[in-house]
Amino acid sequence: MIEKVIILSAGQGSRLLPLTAERPKCLIDFSGKSLIAWQIEMLAAGGVKEFHVVTGFMTDMVEAELEGLKQAGRDITIHFNPFFKVADNLGSCWIVRDVMDGDFMILNGDTLISPEIIATAQQTENWPITVTVDIKDAYDSDDMKVSLDGDRLTAIGKTLTAAESDAESIGFLAFRGEGGAMFRERVRDVMRTPAGVENWYLKIIDTLAPTGKVGTVSIQGHDWAEVDFLNDVETATALTDQWLAKFG
């Protein structure tokens, strides 16, 4: 059982403007709870006990929300990323690299995942690094597409062609054994290059794919939602309405 998670919640979510003009994406309300509150609640139900949240845009608001969740008994550590305006989410990973020891998971700050997805990720012990993926009939330019050889990940990126795309990453990864150290060291190395701040952390996963130690697990058929654009809010709210009725 993986009991530690890193949640990358430093961004504003500019593609959701004007909704995020005065609050960050992770504080958008869904069925009476913030996005990050739903994430923490679902992860806790899936066995996670230790939460590390990377903040950035309007960090005071996010910290206030997390303090409230702490009062409910959650073990939450806040890590402020002062470079959130100039660095992509690889910068957030660099900020929290010191907690990348042992087994842990990483979750994008804009992704809602169901308990079934968390349970699926918890059962993946075949790979040092496991990327949760969904499978669709077609993929668009904004999807984080994945190429596969069986369950092994051979490439990941938004620029993969249709012929190269076998699945899409939902932004939820599990690291076991040597996987965490492999990722941490590559994050450190890339952030020391001039282009380091321009990279997504999944670019690191792409560079590690040739090692043969990055696998995937399908969560096809399970509920999840990514909140990137304004039209995603309605879809995500319908999902959290279901969760509210089911879990309270």
Backbone bond lengths (Angstrom), bond angles and torsions (degrees), N, CA, C in turn:
res aa  C-N    CA-C-N  psi(-1)  N-CA   C-N-CA  omega(-1)  CA-C   N-CA-C  phi
1 M - - - 1.455 - - 1.526 110.21 -
2 I 1.317 117.06 123.59 1.458 121.39 176.22 1.528 107.86 -85.80
3 E 1.336 116.37 123.42 1.460 120.71 -174.48 1.524 113.31 -107.79
4 K 1.338 117.77 0.42 1.466 120.78 -176.86 1.524 110.21 -120.59
5 V 1.329 116.08 137.72 1.461 120.59 177.18 1.521 110.02 -136.25
6 I 1.324 115.46 145.97 1.467 123.73 172.28 1.521 106.93 -111.06
7 I 1.325 116.87 125.13 1.456 121.70 178.57 1.526 108.29 -112.09
8 L 1.318 116.49 124.13 1.470 122.21 -175.64 1.526 109.19 -94.45
9 S 1.338 116.18 97.77 1.467 121.75 -172.80 1.523 112.12 -126.31
10 A 1.326 117.26 38.68 1.468 119.69 -175.22 1.523 113.46 -87.84
11 G 1.323 117.99 -19.32 1.453 120.54 -171.17 1.524 114.72 -80.60
12 Q 1.317 113.71 161.59 1.468 120.71 175.96 1.521 111.43 -79.20
13 G 1.327 116.02 -41.96 1.455 120.07 -171.08 1.515 110.31 86.11
14 S 1.333 116.34 54.84 1.468 121.01 -173.06 1.520 112.55 -63.95
15 R 1.336 117.50 -24.24 1.464 119.36 179.12 1.523 111.66 -73.72
16 L 1.334 116.23 -5.89 1.467 120.93 177.44 1.530 112.70 -102.01
17 L 1.336 116.98 5.84 1.458 119.69 176.48 1.533 110.39 -58.04
18 P 1.341 119.00 143.78 1.472 127.83 6.97 1.535 114.62 -85.72
19 L 1.323 116.93 3.42 1.468 120.07 -176.29 1.519 112.11 -61.23
20 T 1.329 116.37 -29.56 1.463 120.49 -177.20 1.527 112.80 -107.15
21 A 1.311 117.12 21.47 1.473 120.13 179.42 1.525 111.15 -66.92
22 E 1.315 116.87 -35.56 1.460 120.62 -175.47 1.519 113.38 -124.31
23 R 1.304 116.76 13.35 1.466 121.83 174.63 1.521 108.50 -158.71
24 P 1.305 118.09 146.88 1.461 120.44 179.65 1.525 111.53 -74.02
25 K 1.297 114.49 162.50 1.462 121.27 -178.33 1.527 112.83 -53.96
26 C 1.334 116.63 -39.46 1.467 119.26 -174.16 1.523 113.11 -69.78
27 L 1.339 117.36 -9.13 1.464 120.56 178.72 1.521 112.92 -105.12
28 I 1.325 118.28 7.08 1.459 120.07 173.98 1.525 108.33 -60.68
29 D 1.318 115.60 137.94 1.464 120.98 -178.05 1.522 110.91 -82.62
30 F 1.316 115.64 131.29 1.452 122.76 173.68 1.528 108.79 -129.05
31 S 1.303 115.39 109.44 1.473 121.37 177.50 1.525 112.09 55.76
32 G 1.343 116.31 37.64 1.456 121.21 175.10 1.515 116.09 90.96
33 K 1.337 117.34 0.50 1.460 121.05 177.64 1.527 108.77 -133.01
34 S 1.330 116.05 149.30 1.459 119.11 176.97 1.525 110.54 -69.84
35 L 1.329 114.75 159.15 1.467 120.00 177.81 1.528 110.38 -55.12
36 I 1.334 116.47 -46.01 1.466 118.56 -177.26 1.524 112.10 -69.02
37 A 1.313 117.11 -30.61 1.463 119.56 176.08 1.526 110.47 -65.59
38 W 1.334 116.65 -41.80 1.469 119.93 175.89 1.529 110.41 -61.60
39 Q 1.331 117.16 -42.76 1.459 119.76 179.92 1.523 111.46 -59.17
40 I 1.315 115.84 -48.84 1.458 120.25 -177.26 1.524 111.05 -66.04
41 E 1.323 116.71 -39.19 1.460 119.73 179.48 1.523 111.40 -63.51
42 M 1.324 116.76 -44.80 1.461 120.12 -178.99 1.528 111.24 -68.64
43 L 1.317 117.06 -41.30 1.463 120.36 178.55 1.526 111.43 -63.69
44 A 1.319 116.50 -40.41 1.464 120.22 177.87 1.526 110.63 -62.77
45 A 1.318 116.09 -39.95 1.469 119.65 177.48 1.523 111.27 -64.50
46 G 1.351 116.09 -24.04 1.462 120.73 179.43 1.514 113.91 -92.51
47 G 1.335 117.50 11.09 1.458 120.77 174.23 1.513 115.75 102.91
48 V 1.327 118.41 -1.70 1.462 120.89 179.94 1.529 109.97 -77.39
49 K 1.312 116.35 134.70 1.464 121.50 -178.87 1.525 113.36 -119.66
50 E 1.314 117.44 -22.15 1.465 121.87 -174.38 1.527 109.21 -120.19
51 F 1.332 116.06 118.55 1.458 121.63 -174.73 1.530 110.29 -115.44
52 H 1.326 115.93 129.02 1.458 121.92 174.52 1.527 107.22 -119.51
53 V 1.325 116.18 114.50 1.464 120.99 -175.30 1.520 109.39 -111.59
54 V 1.331 116.52 124.30 1.462 121.64 177.30 1.528 107.88 -93.32
55 T 1.326 116.19 120.68 1.456 121.88 -179.08 1.525 110.35 -109.86
56 G 1.325 115.84 169.04 1.461 120.89 178.66 1.507 110.15 -161.89
57 F 1.330 117.52 -85.79 1.457 122.76 -178.84 1.531 110.62 -61.33
58 M 1.345 115.71 127.09 1.467 121.90 -179.76 1.526 111.29 48.00
59 T 1.336 114.46 50.54 1.466 119.54 -174.84 1.518 112.89 -59.11
60 D 1.342 118.31 -30.96 1.461 119.76 -179.47 1.526 111.52 -60.72
61 M 1.334 116.23 -39.82 1.463 120.04 178.74 1.524 110.99 -66.26
62 V 1.326 115.69 -42.21 1.465 119.17 -179.37 1.523 110.48 -67.34
63 E 1.333 115.95 -41.83 1.459 119.61 179.54 1.527 110.95 -62.42
64 A 1.328 117.54 -37.70 1.466 120.20 177.79 1.522 110.94 -63.61
65 E 1.330 116.47 -41.23 1.467 120.34 177.30 1.529 110.71 -63.54
66 L 1.318 116.24 -42.80 1.461 119.95 -178.45 1.523 111.89 -70.12
67 E 1.330 116.69 -32.67 1.471 119.20 175.91 1.518 110.24 -61.84
68 G 1.334 116.12 -38.57 1.463 119.35 176.12 1.516 111.96 -62.81
69 L 1.321 116.82 -39.24 1.458 120.56 178.51 1.524 111.17 -70.27
70 K 1.335 116.24 -32.84 1.466 119.38 174.47 1.520 111.21 -60.57
71 Q 1.325 115.92 -39.30 1.462 120.37 -179.53 1.528 111.48 -62.73
72 A 1.331 115.45 -22.63 1.465 119.85 176.96 1.526 111.78 -83.58
73 G 1.341 116.34 4.88 1.457 120.29 174.64 1.509 115.96 100.20
74 R 1.325 117.55 7.58 1.465 119.91 179.42 1.535 110.99 -81.50
75 D 1.327 116.04 141.52 1.468 122.49 176.51 1.526 107.66 -89.50
76 I 1.332 116.22 93.50 1.462 121.93 -174.32 1.517 109.86 -120.21
77 T 1.333 115.89 127.16 1.461 122.09 173.61 1.521 108.44 -113.06
78 I 1.324 116.06 131.78 1.457 121.98 -177.46 1.527 109.43 -101.44
79 H 1.333 116.08 133.26 1.458 122.52 179.08 1.526 107.52 -124.33
80 F 1.322 117.81 113.54 1.460 121.37 -178.83 1.523 111.05 -84.50
81 N 1.320 115.92 129.59 1.465 122.00 176.61 1.527 108.75 -101.78
82 P 1.332 118.22 103.05 1.465 120.12 -177.49 1.524 113.33 -74.02
83 F 1.324 117.08 -6.78 1.462 121.48 -176.96 1.526 112.15 -102.70
84 F 1.338 117.62 15.97 1.466 120.02 -171.28 1.529 112.81 -61.65
85 K 1.327 118.01 -25.95 1.457 120.17 -179.21 1.522 112.80 -77.24
86 V 1.312 117.49 -25.23 1.463 120.58 -173.46 1.525 113.42 -114.56
87 A 1.322 117.99 -12.60 1.467 120.92 -177.95 1.518 110.01 -118.61
88 D 1.332 115.64 143.61 1.454 118.60 174.00 1.532 108.70 -76.04
89 N 1.343 116.78 -171.75 1.466 118.07 -170.65 1.528 114.45 -70.70
90 L 1.318 117.86 -6.99 1.461 118.46 169.72 1.524 110.15 -63.66
91 G 1.327 116.26 -33.29 1.461 120.29 176.25 1.516 111.84 -62.03
92 S 1.333 116.71 -37.25 1.466 120.09 176.93 1.519 110.85 -66.07
93 C 1.322 116.71 -38.27 1.467 119.71 176.65 1.525 110.74 -64.14
94 W 1.319 117.10 -37.64 1.453 120.23 178.86 1.528 110.71 -64.66
95 I 1.326 116.78 -39.23 1.469 121.15 179.30 1.524 111.14 -59.82
96 V 1.310 116.94 -35.23 1.467 120.54 -172.84 1.532 111.96 -107.92
97 R 1.329 116.93 17.90 1.460 120.91 -175.80 1.521 113.20 -60.75
98 D 1.331 117.06 -28.79 1.467 119.44 -176.42 1.526 113.14 -68.86
99 V 1.329 117.87 -16.99 1.474 118.65 178.22 1.529 111.19 -97.99
100 M 1.331 116.43 5.38 1.464 120.34 179.19 1.525 110.35 -84.76
101 D 1.328 116.50 57.58 1.448 121.69 174.93 1.520 108.56 -119.66
102 G 1.313 116.00 155.00 1.458 119.24 -176.64 1.519 110.49 66.91
103 D 1.321 115.78 -155.03 1.465 121.76 178.86 1.528 109.27 -92.49
104 F 1.322 116.30 139.68 1.466 120.12 178.56 1.519 109.58 -158.09
105 M 1.323 115.50 169.26 1.453 122.23 175.92 1.523 108.78 -123.76
106 I 1.324 116.66 157.23 1.451 123.12 173.21 1.520 108.32 -123.67
107 L 1.326 116.06 133.97 1.457 121.54 178.19 1.521 109.34 -127.78
108 N 1.329 116.33 130.71 1.459 120.21 173.57 1.524 110.04 -62.06
109 G 1.325 116.20 144.80 1.454 120.29 -176.95 1.508 114.97 -73.13
110 D 1.332 118.25 -2.69 1.466 120.37 -179.31 1.520 112.92 -116.18
111 T 1.335 117.14 17.18 1.461 120.82 -174.53 1.524 111.14 -116.82
112 L 1.328 115.87 124.04 1.460 122.39 174.14 1.519 108.26 -95.70
113 I 1.325 116.99 127.58 1.458 121.07 -177.62 1.521 110.34 -128.07
114 S 1.316 115.25 143.52 1.457 121.86 -177.53 1.525 111.22 -82.63
115 P 1.332 117.62 162.37 1.469 120.51 175.90 1.526 113.05 -56.67
116 E 1.334 116.98 -32.59 1.465 120.05 -179.98 1.524 111.44 -64.78
117 I 1.332 116.56 -36.40 1.466 120.14 178.17 1.525 110.76 -67.90
118 I 1.323 115.84 -41.03 1.461 119.88 179.23 1.529 110.33 -64.70
119 A 1.325 116.40 -41.61 1.468 120.02 177.70 1.523 110.89 -62.21
120 T 1.326 116.81 -38.20 1.465 120.71 178.45 1.523 110.51 -64.12
121 A 1.324 116.60 -44.39 1.466 120.45 178.76 1.521 111.57 -64.91
122 Q 1.322 116.91 -34.71 1.470 120.60 -179.94 1.528 112.16 -66.78
123 Q 1.317 116.70 -23.77 1.461 120.30 -175.79 1.532 113.19 -91.94
124 T 1.325 116.90 1.68 1.467 120.36 -177.25 1.528 109.81 -88.96
125 E 1.305 116.29 105.58 1.465 121.07 -179.40 1.525 112.23 -122.27
126 N 1.329 117.09 6.77 1.464 120.30 -175.26 1.524 113.22 -85.77
127 W 1.342 117.13 -15.81 1.457 120.72 -173.83 1.530 110.53 -129.90
128 P 1.328 118.06 143.74 1.465 119.69 172.45 1.534 112.47 -61.23
129 I 1.335 115.95 -35.44 1.464 121.73 176.75 1.519 107.82 -128.72
130 T 1.331 116.14 127.86 1.460 120.75 179.78 1.523 109.66 -124.59
131 V 1.326 115.98 127.89 1.456 122.77 177.48 1.524 108.36 -104.22
132 T 1.321 117.22 124.78 1.468 119.94 176.03 1.523 108.27 -78.08
133 V 1.336 116.14 133.16 1.461 120.49 -176.11 1.523 110.93 -132.72
134 D 1.316 114.04 151.33 1.461 121.58 172.53 1.521 107.81 -113.69
135 I 1.309 115.57 157.74 1.458 121.09 -177.81 1.523 109.17 -121.60
136 K 1.324 115.80 129.07 1.458 121.91 -179.01 1.530 109.69 -128.02
137 D 1.312 115.06 171.56 1.462 119.60 178.23 1.525 111.38 -72.71
138 A 1.348 116.33 -32.13 1.468 120.61 -178.79 1.522 108.77 -152.00
139 Y 1.329 116.28 158.64 1.459 122.15 -176.48 1.520 109.20 -127.75
140 D 1.355 115.25 142.61 1.457 118.66 -179.10 1.531 110.65 -102.54
141 S 1.329 115.51 -179.82 1.470 120.65 -172.62 1.523 112.64 -66.88
142 D 1.333 118.00 -22.01 1.459 119.94 -178.10 1.532 112.66 -91.12
143 D 1.327 117.88 -11.12 1.463 120.84 179.28 1.528 110.50 -70.07
144 M 1.332 116.50 140.78 1.464 121.77 174.17 1.529 107.13 -84.75
145 K 1.306 115.57 89.87 1.458 122.01 -169.41 1.535 111.82 -79.45
146 V 1.326 115.06 153.95 1.464 122.45 -175.16 1.518 109.78 -131.04
147 S 1.330 116.47 135.90 1.468 122.45 170.42 1.525 108.79 -101.27
148 L 1.325 115.97 140.09 1.459 120.92 -174.02 1.524 111.91 -126.44
149 D 1.328 114.08 150.36 1.454 123.35 166.16 1.514 105.31 -125.67
150 G 1.325 116.46 92.30 1.457 119.69 -167.37 1.512 108.32 68.24
151 D 1.345 116.94 -125.57 1.460 120.96 175.44 1.525 112.41 -91.72
152 R 1.309 117.28 -8.44 1.468 120.81 -177.46 1.522 110.62 -77.84
153 L 1.339 115.83 134.26 1.453 121.01 176.71 1.518 109.04 -82.69
154 T 1.332 116.82 127.31 1.456 120.91 179.19 1.524 112.73 -107.35
155 A 1.337 117.04 -21.51 1.467 121.13 177.30 1.519 108.95 -164.44
156 I 1.333 115.97 152.19 1.455 121.16 176.58 1.525 108.44 -146.77
157 G 1.328 116.20 136.26 1.454 120.03 179.78 1.518 111.66 166.83
158 K 1.316 115.66 159.22 1.460 120.06 -179.58 1.524 112.41 -74.96
159 T 1.318 117.99 -19.47 1.463 121.01 -174.55 1.523 113.67 -93.48
160 L 1.330 118.40 4.20 1.460 119.26 176.57 1.526 109.61 -61.96
161 T 1.316 116.04 143.56 1.463 120.53 179.96 1.529 110.27 -75.58
162 A 1.322 115.62 168.60 1.467 120.55 177.88 1.522 110.70 -59.22
163 A 1.331 116.30 -39.07 1.467 120.26 -179.67 1.522 112.26 -67.22
164 E 1.330 116.31 -27.33 1.466 120.90 -178.45 1.528 112.73 -88.61
165 S 1.316 118.10 -10.40 1.469 122.27 -169.83 1.524 110.99 -95.60
166 D 1.328 115.05 116.39 1.469 121.11 179.08 1.516 112.50 -108.25
167 A 1.335 117.29 -17.47 1.464 121.61 -176.83 1.518 107.73 -167.31
168 E 1.338 116.78 177.96 1.465 120.86 173.83 1.513 110.06 -130.01
169 S 1.327 115.74 141.70 1.461 121.26 175.09 1.523 109.05 -74.33
170 I 1.336 116.85 137.61 1.463 119.76 177.81 1.538 111.35 -96.64
171 G 1.333 116.69 2.81 1.463 119.06 177.36 1.513 114.49 84.99
172 F 1.338 117.00 32.08 1.459 122.77 -179.80 1.521 107.47 -139.61
173 L 1.344 116.26 116.86 1.464 121.63 -174.05 1.521 110.72 -127.55
174 A 1.332 115.40 150.67 1.462 122.17 176.03 1.525 109.57 -119.29
175 F 1.331 116.04 136.15 1.462 122.79 179.62 1.525 108.53 -121.09
176 R 1.332 115.70 126.89 1.460 120.78 -179.88 1.526 109.82 -131.56
177 G 1.339 115.78 151.05 1.460 119.82 175.66 1.512 112.29 55.62
178 E 1.337 116.50 -125.17 1.459 121.28 -177.81 1.528 113.31 -72.59
179 G 1.329 117.19 -11.64 1.455 120.33 -174.71 1.518 113.67 -60.19
180 G 1.321 117.04 -41.59 1.459 120.54 -179.30 1.509 112.52 -63.78
181 A 1.323 116.86 -43.51 1.458 120.66 179.93 1.525 111.01 -67.87
182 M 1.320 117.21 -38.06 1.459 120.63 176.54 1.527 110.79 -58.83
183 F 1.312 115.32 -46.86 1.459 120.63 -179.00 1.521 110.91 -66.38
184 R 1.323 116.50 -47.42 1.467 121.24 -178.00 1.528 111.22 -58.21
185 E 1.308 117.84 -46.02 1.458 121.02 -177.93 1.529 111.51 -67.04
186 R 1.327 117.05 -36.46 1.458 119.40 178.21 1.530 110.71 -70.39
187 V 1.339 117.18 -36.50 1.468 120.38 174.63 1.528 109.64 -58.75
188 R 1.325 116.35 -46.85 1.466 120.73 -179.60 1.525 111.43 -61.02
189 D 1.320 116.34 -43.68 1.461 120.00 -178.17 1.523 111.67 -65.11
190 V 1.325 117.32 -44.72 1.460 120.59 -176.53 1.521 111.07 -70.27
191 M 1.333 117.42 -35.75 1.458 119.95 -179.92 1.527 111.79 -69.93
192 R 1.309 117.70 -12.47 1.472 120.73 175.93 1.532 112.08 -87.65
193 T 1.335 116.79 -2.05 1.460 120.71 178.28 1.526 109.54 -95.78
194 P 1.337 118.29 157.03 1.461 120.83 -179.21 1.530 113.74 -57.50
195 A 1.330 117.49 -31.94 1.468 121.06 -177.53 1.521 113.13 -91.55
196 G 1.327 116.75 5.15 1.455 119.81 -174.66 1.522 114.23 -55.77
197 V 1.321 116.90 -44.87 1.463 120.00 -175.01 1.517 112.81 -69.73
198 E 1.334 117.66 -12.57 1.452 121.35 -177.49 1.525 113.05 -88.32
199 N 1.328 117.52 -3.62 1.460 120.96 -170.74 1.522 113.56 -99.52
200 W 1.348 114.74 147.49 1.448 121.66 166.50 1.522 108.29 -79.04
201 Y 1.312 116.20 154.82 1.463 117.67 -179.88 1.522 111.91 -68.72
202 L 1.329 117.25 -23.27 1.460 118.18 178.51 1.527 112.09 -71.34
203 K 1.335 117.08 -14.88 1.454 119.58 170.91 1.527 110.03 -63.52
204 I 1.329 116.40 -33.63 1.471 121.04 175.60 1.524 110.07 -62.89
205 I 1.325 116.03 -43.14 1.466 120.09 178.57 1.526 110.09 -60.96
206 D 1.325 116.77 -39.47 1.466 120.88 178.05 1.527 110.93 -61.29
207 T 1.329 116.91 -41.25 1.469 119.69 -179.60 1.529 111.78 -70.98
208 L 1.334 117.30 -23.56 1.467 120.97 179.04 1.529 112.52 -86.84
209 A 1.330 117.18 -14.09 1.458 120.66 -177.03 1.533 113.47 -55.49
210 P 1.345 119.78 -39.28 1.478 119.16 -179.65 1.526 114.63 -63.36
211 T 1.326 118.04 -15.18 1.464 119.89 178.03 1.520 112.07 -69.97
212 G 1.332 116.72 -17.34 1.454 120.42 -177.05 1.513 113.61 77.72
213 K 1.326 116.56 12.65 1.463 119.89 -175.96 1.527 113.24 -111.91
214 V 1.338 115.80 14.13 1.462 120.62 176.98 1.520 108.58 -113.01
215 G 1.318 115.93 117.70 1.454 121.20 179.85 1.515 111.69 -114.06
216 T 1.310 115.68 -179.02 1.462 121.25 178.61 1.516 109.66 -136.06
217 V 1.328 114.55 159.89 1.452 120.69 170.97 1.522 107.31 -137.99
218 S 1.305 116.89 134.05 1.457 121.54 -177.85 1.525 111.07 -82.99
219 I 1.323 115.60 134.91 1.468 121.16 174.33 1.536 109.44 -113.68
220 Q 1.321 115.29 23.23 1.461 120.75 -177.76 1.529 110.38 -55.63
221 G 1.315 116.35 131.89 1.458 121.45 -179.74 1.510 114.29 94.57
222 H 1.331 117.56 -11.98 1.458 121.22 177.73 1.530 110.24 -95.84
223 D 1.327 115.85 156.46 1.458 121.45 -173.60 1.525 112.36 -83.08
224 W 1.337 115.26 131.09 1.457 121.56 172.54 1.518 108.29 -158.29
225 A 1.323 115.88 163.52 1.458 120.05 178.73 1.518 109.07 -152.19
226 E 1.322 115.62 138.65 1.458 121.87 174.64 1.522 107.95 -107.52
227 V 1.329 116.49 131.53 1.464 121.15 -177.25 1.529 108.52 -106.30
228 D 1.313 115.84 90.64 1.460 122.01 -178.47 1.522 112.23 -112.27
229 F 1.338 115.99 -37.36 1.456 121.92 -174.93 1.530 109.79 -125.67
230 L 1.325 116.38 164.09 1.463 120.63 -177.15 1.529 112.26 -58.40
231 N 1.336 117.44 -35.79 1.464 118.18 -179.86 1.523 112.89 -72.57
232 D 1.349 117.30 -11.27 1.465 120.61 175.06 1.525 112.04 -75.55
233 V 1.327 116.92 -22.67 1.464 120.63 -174.65 1.520 110.90 -64.38
234 E 1.320 116.68 -42.20 1.470 120.13 179.69 1.524 111.25 -63.58
235 T 1.331 116.29 -42.98 1.463 120.43 179.30 1.529 111.10 -63.95
236 A 1.328 115.73 -43.60 1.463 119.77 -179.99 1.525 111.50 -66.45
237 T 1.314 116.99 -37.45 1.468 120.24 179.10 1.524 110.94 -65.49
238 A 1.315 116.98 -38.38 1.470 119.73 176.91 1.527 110.07 -61.18
239 L 1.331 116.39 -37.52 1.468 120.52 178.74 1.525 110.93 -67.85
240 T 1.333 117.80 -46.89 1.463 119.46 -178.73 1.523 111.79 -69.81
241 D 1.320 117.49 -27.14 1.474 119.65 172.69 1.521 109.92 -60.83
242 Q 1.327 116.35 -41.71 1.467 120.71 177.41 1.528 110.45 -63.64
243 W 1.339 116.15 -43.78 1.459 120.12 -179.17 1.533 110.35 -64.46
244 L 1.333 116.58 -39.83 1.453 119.74 -179.85 1.518 110.91 -61.41
245 A 1.321 115.64 -41.11 1.466 119.80 178.74 1.523 112.07 -68.87
246 K 1.337 115.73 -31.99 1.461 120.71 -176.15 1.521 113.07 -85.52
247 F 1.337 116.04 -43.39 1.461 120.19 -172.88 1.537 113.63 -108.07
248 G 1.330 116.77 -18.36 1.456 119.57 -179.18 1.508 112.82 85.59
